[in-house]
């Protein structure tokens, strides 16, 4: 069994839509980013790469590569899952926490969990998505930005550990 942890943050702006876990949560807000700026999926991708000891998102998906400009971050996660599969590793469980002052996650939580389960090819009961604020502290608390952290477990494809 291996564990990975990932983090991502982006500056908020007024050009939406804002996507979290591949789900549009706001039309009038967005983020400054090379891709669609989905902080949760970026944190998931980094956590998966870390668990597989495969580097980080910047190494595999550099902002200098036009392929990743304005892309759906789900494509990045799909590519990372393929990298893990190529070395006989698969995702077992994921836990994502979104850090945002005013963006509401609860109305979209189930859809976010379903999207992650599909991207990672794992059962829904192994996917957790939750949110917290920073009690108005820092760039997240002042609503200048949004962030996410993710923790994952992965194991060998042939492992009986579920």
C-alpha positions as CSV (number, residue, x, y, z in Angstrom):
1,X,0.0,0.0,0.0
2,X,1.2,3.5,-0.8
3,X,0.0,6.9,0.3
4,X,0.2,10.2,-1.6
5,X,-0.7,13.8,-0.7
6,X,-1.3,16.7,-3.1
7,X,-2.1,20.4,-2.9
8,X,-3.1,23.1,-5.4
9,X,-4.2,26.7,-5.2
10,X,-5.2,29.3,-7.8
11,X,-6.1,33.0,-7.7
12,X,-9.8,33.6,-8.3
13,X,-11.1,36.0,-11.0
14,X,-14.3,37.1,-12.6
15,X,-14.1,34.9,-15.7
16,X,-15.9,31.6,-15.0
17,X,-16.8,29.0,-14.9
18,X,-15.3,27.6,-11.7
19,X,-14.8,23.8,-11.8
20,X,-14.1,21.7,-8.8
21,X,-13.7,17.9,-9.2
22,X,-14.8,18.5,-12.8
23,X,-18.2,20.0,-11.7
24,X,-19.1,23.6,-12.5
25,X,-19.9,25.3,-9.1
26,X,-20.0,28.9,-10.3
27,X,-20.5,30.6,-13.6
28,X,-19.4,34.1,-12.6
29,X,-16.2,33.1,-10.9
30,X,-13.1,31.4,-12.3
31,X,-9.4,31.0,-11.7
32,X,-6.1,32.1,-13.3
33,X,-4.6,28.9,-14.6
34,X,-3.1,27.2,-17.7
35,X,-5.7,24.5,-17.8
36,X,-9.3,24.8,-16.5
37,X,-7.7,25.4,-13.1
38,X,-9.6,22.7,-11.2
39,X,-7.7,22.9,-7.9
40,X,-9.2,19.6,-6.6
41,X,-8.3,17.6,-9.7
42,X,-4.8,19.1,-9.7
43,X,-4.4,18.1,-6.0
44,X,-5.6,14.6,-6.9
45,X,-3.2,14.3,-9.8
46,X,-0.2,15.4,-7.6
47,X,-1.3,13.0,-4.8
48,X,-1.4,10.1,-7.3
49,X,1.9,11.0,-8.8
50,X,3.4,11.2,-5.3
51,X,2.0,7.9,-4.2
52,X,3.5,6.3,-7.3
53,X,6.9,8.2,-6.8
54,X,6.4,9.6,-10.3
55,X,7.2,13.2,-9.8
56,X,4.7,16.1,-10.0
57,X,2.2,17.7,-12.3
58,X,4.7,20.3,-13.5
59,X,7.0,17.5,-14.7
60,X,4.4,15.6,-16.6
61,X,2.1,18.5,-17.7
62,X,4.2,21.6,-18.0
63,X,2.4,24.9,-18.6
64,X,4.8,25.4,-21.5
65,X,3.1,22.6,-23.4
66,X,0.2,23.9,-25.5
67,X,-1.6,20.6,-25.1
68,X,-2.5,21.4,-21.5
69,X,-3.7,25.0,-22.2
70,X,-7.4,25.3,-21.3
71,X,-7.7,21.5,-21.0
72,X,-10.2,19.7,-18.8
73,X,-8.2,18.7,-15.7
74,X,-10.0,15.3,-15.9
75,X,-7.7,14.6,-18.8
76,X,-4.7,15.1,-16.5
77,X,-6.1,12.8,-13.9
78,X,-6.8,10.2,-16.6
79,X,-3.2,10.4,-17.9
80,X,-1.9,10.0,-14.3
81,X,-4.1,6.9,-13.8
82,X,-2.6,5.4,-17.0
83,X,0.9,6.1,-15.7
84,X,0.1,4.3,-12.5
85,X,-1.4,1.4,-14.4
86,X,1.7,1.1,-16.5
87,X,3.7,0.3,-13.4
88,X,0.9,-2.1,-12.0
89,X,-0.6,0.4,-9.5
90,X,-4.2,1.3,-9.0
91,X,-6.1,3.7,-6.9
92,X,-7.8,2.4,-3.8
93,X,-9.2,5.4,-2.0
94,X,-9.3,9.2,-2.3
95,X,-10.1,12.0,0.2
96,X,-10.3,15.6,-1.1
97,X,-10.7,18.8,0.9
98,X,-11.6,22.0,-0.9
99,X,-10.3,25.2,0.9
100,X,-12.7,28.1,0.0
101,X,-14.2,31.0,1.9
102,X,-17.5,31.4,0.1
103,X,-17.7,28.7,-2.6
104,X,-20.3,26.1,-1.5
105,X,-19.4,22.4,-2.1
106,X,-22.4,20.7,-0.4
107,X,-24.9,21.1,-3.3
108,X,-22.4,19.5,-5.6
109,X,-20.7,16.9,-3.4
110,X,-22.4,13.8,-4.7
111,X,-21.8,14.8,-8.4
112,X,-18.1,15.5,-7.5
113,X,-17.8,12.1,-5.8
114,X,-19.3,10.4,-8.8
115,X,-16.9,12.3,-11.2
116,X,-13.9,11.3,-9.1
117,X,-15.0,7.7,-8.9
118,X,-15.4,7.5,-12.6
119,X,-12.0,9.1,-13.3
120,X,-10.2,6.9,-10.9
121,X,-12.2,3.7,-11.6
122,X,-13.0,3.1,-8.0
123,X,-16.3,2.5,-6.1
124,X,-18.2,5.6,-4.9
125,X,-17.8,4.5,-1.2
126,X,-14.1,5.0,-1.5
127,X,-14.4,8.7,-2.6
128,X,-14.6,11.5,-0.1
129,X,-15.1,15.2,-0.9
130,X,-15.4,17.9,1.8
131,X,-14.8,21.5,2.3
132,X,-13.6,24.0,4.9
133,X,-13.0,27.7,5.1
134,X,-9.9,29.5,6.6
135,X,-12.1,31.7,8.8
136,X,-11.2,34.7,6.7
137,X,-7.5,34.2,7.1
138,X,-5.0,34.5,4.3
139,X,-5.6,34.6,0.5
140,X,-8.4,32.0,0.7
141,X,-10.1,33.8,3.6
142,X,-10.0,37.1,1.7
143,X,-11.5,35.4,-1.3
144,X,-8.5,36.1,-3.5
145,X,-8.0,32.4,-4.1
146,X,-9.1,28.8,-3.7
147,X,-7.2,25.6,-2.8
148,X,-7.5,21.9,-2.4
149,X,-5.7,19.1,-0.8
150,X,-6.0,15.4,-1.6
151,X,-4.8,12.2,0.1
152,X,-4.8,8.9,-1.8
153,X,-4.0,5.3,-1.3
154,X,-2.8,3.1,-4.1
155,X,-1.6,-0.5,-4.3
156,X,-0.4,-3.1,-6.7
157,X,-3.0,-4.2,-9.2
158,X,-2.7,-7.8,-8.1
159,X,-2.9,-6.9,-4.4
160,X,-5.8,-8.5,-2.5
161,X,-5.9,-5.5,-0.2
162,X,-9.2,-3.6,-0.7
